[in-house]
Amino acid sequence: MHPEILAQEGYTSVSVKDSPVREIFPGIRVRPLWTGPNGAHANVLEMDPGTSWPRRDVHEPGPEEVYVLSGTFNDGARDYPAGTFLHAPAGSWHVPASATGCSLFVFYPEG
């Protein structure tokens, strides 16, 4: 074992179940996991069955990285089952929705 790993500056961990939850739209919740000093951040997004974003979700100032943890995610164009990775470049957009409900790991490398 190497306990010194945990003493490294910035090294952190969090359990999703212990992360505070905030409803951002009806049936759509975000759980913040980490925020870096440059504004990068990681979240888990939970969408109940039949929910959708009320407008376009524009990726600014940088890209959005999404990994579908469970359920099926729809970006407004097609369905993506669990195990799918999506990269949305800066300036692109989608309209998140889920007929079945889903959980997503979402990372914003540039804030």
C-alpha positions in Angstrom: 0.0 0.0 0.0 1.0 3.6 -0.7 -0.9 5.9 1.7 1.3 8.8 0.5 -0.9 8.8 -2.7 -3.7 10.3 -0.7 -1.5 13.1 0.6 -0.8 14.5 -2.8 -2.0 18.0 -3.4 -5.3 18.0 -5.3 -5.8 14.3 -5.1 -9.4 13.8 -4.2 -12.3 11.4 -4.3 -16.1 11.6 -3.7 -18.9 9.2 -3.7 -21.8 10.1 -6.0 -24.3 9.2 -3.2 -22.5 11.7 -0.9 -22.5 14.5 -3.5 -25.1 17.3 -3.0 -27.9 17.0 -5.5 -29.5 20.0 -7.2 -32.5 19.9 -9.5 -31.8 22.0 -12.6 -35.0 21.3 -14.5 -38.0 19.2 -13.4 -36.8 15.6 -13.2 -33.2 16.5 -14.1 -30.6 16.6 -11.3 -26.9 17.4 -11.2 -24.4 16.1 -8.6 -21.1 18.0 -8.7 -18.1 15.7 -8.2 -15.1 18.0 -8.7 -14.1 21.5 -9.8 -10.5 22.3 -10.8 -8.7 25.6 -10.3 -9.1 26.6 -14.0 -12.9 26.0 -14.0 -12.9 22.4 -15.3 -15.6 20.4 -13.6 -17.1 16.9 -13.4 -20.7 16.0 -12.6 -23.1 13.2 -12.6 -26.4 14.2 -14.4 -29.5 12.2 -13.6 -32.6 12.3 -15.9 -35.9 10.8 -15.0 -37.9 8.9 -17.6 -39.6 11.2 -20.1 -37.5 14.3 -19.3 -35.9 16.7 -21.6 -33.9 20.0 -21.5 -36.3 22.9 -22.1 -34.0 24.5 -24.7 -30.7 24.0 -26.6 -27.7 23.2 -24.4 -24.8 25.1 -26.0 -21.3 24.0 -25.1 -19.4 27.1 -24.1 -16.7 28.1 -23.3 -15.3 24.7 -24.2 -16.3 21.1 -25.1 -18.5 18.7 -23.2 -17.5 15.1 -22.6 -20.4 12.6 -21.8 -20.3 9.0 -20.8 -23.7 7.2 -20.4 -23.5 5.3 -17.1 -27.0 3.8 -17.2 -30.2 4.0 -19.2 -30.5 5.6 -22.6 -29.6 9.2 -23.4 -30.9 11.1 -26.4 -29.2 14.2 -27.7 -32.2 15.4 -29.8 -31.0 13.4 -32.8 -30.5 9.8 -31.7 -30.4 7.4 -28.7 -27.2 6.4 -26.9 -27.2 3.4 -24.6 -25.2 2.8 -21.5 -21.5 2.5 -22.3 -21.5 5.2 -25.0 -19.0 8.1 -25.0 -19.9 11.4 -26.6 -17.6 14.4 -27.4 -19.4 17.7 -28.1 -16.9 20.4 -29.3 -17.0 24.0 -28.1 -19.9 25.9 -29.8 -21.9 22.8 -30.6 -25.3 22.1 -29.1 -27.9 19.4 -28.3 -31.2 19.0 -26.6 -30.7 16.4 -23.9 -33.6 14.0 -23.3 -34.3 10.5 -22.0 -37.4 8.3 -22.6 -36.1 5.6 -20.2 -34.2 7.8 -17.7 -30.4 7.8 -17.6 -27.4 8.7 -15.5 -24.4 10.5 -17.2 -20.9 11.3 -16.2 -20.3 14.8 -17.7 -16.9 16.5 -17.8 -16.1 20.1 -18.9 -12.4 20.3 -19.4 -12.5 24.1 -20.0 -15.2 25.1 -17.6 
